[in-house]
Amino acid sequence: MNVKTAAALISFLALSNAATTSAADVHPIIEIETGYFFGGSQSGKWIKANRASKLTGEKTTYQVYGLTKQAGQITAGKPKSADEPCPDTLMVSLSSKPQDGVIGLAAPWNALPRTPAVADVTQSVYQDAVRDFLKTRGVADPKVRITRILRVDLEGDGEEEVLISATNYLTNEKSADTSGALFPEAPIQAPKQGSYSIVILRRVVDGNVQTKLVTGEIYARADESVAPNVYNVAAVLDLNGDGKLEVIVHSFYYEGGQTTIYRCEPDKIEAALSVECGA
């Protein structure tokens, strides 16, 4: 073997090893109900879906997590386009859909190191918290309807935070105030004055309780021009392996929806990865 051939072989092996290492270090994330592919993480950093899909094999094993427990293990194929009406959304074929599964993660760590406690939605302290928050956003006389309360230590510092999902589009239709499906069975009415759907986070900072909006919609005035979304916390998981928990929120409207992974730091709340599709 001459020097030039040897150098070329070494270069090829180095590139092959680098590619193998990169693929092994990527930890893809999927949504169980739809099979949608979020992307993943690598060395704690978030990777968008298109890039992560190139580093995901033809068959990947995922640990499945629900709201309060691990829900089994499945395998899934390589991410591909979901086609119409969402060709830019990637999805995977699933070997099964474990009951109560929300998120699938291909990673060696336990993504649920601290289990959320589901609290009573009628507690007056949280009813008051939602009412006060809505007043700061221009709703003069809020009609409070909480759909979920979770208590969980997001940071791993021994201090619990509280996540509250609340929705009231001022209608008696079941689809307007529940979160059992990604897509409601019927259109939600155009929002009336005082309508809302929100996820808020309450935490103690420097001895004071702070309430911040994670995501949502608040209508201080009626708006006939929009198709409102319903927002609800679906899971709270460590999806990038740093020991802190991300907040996974479903939002949906008639024939469409989105699921977003939020990083909720004390000084800021921002979306890390998201998947969506709608007619």
Secondary structure by P-SEA (a helix, b strand, c coil): ccaaaaaaaaaaaaaaaaaaaaaaabbbbbbcccccccccccccccccaaaaaaacccbbbbbbbcccccccccccccccccccccccbbbbbbccccccccbbbbcccccccbbbbbcccccaaaaaaaaaaaaaacccccccccccccccccccccbbbbbbbbbbcccccccccccccccccccccccccccccbbbbbbbcccbbbbbbcccccccccccccbbbbbbbccccccccccbbbbbbbbbccccbbbbbbbbccccccccccccccc
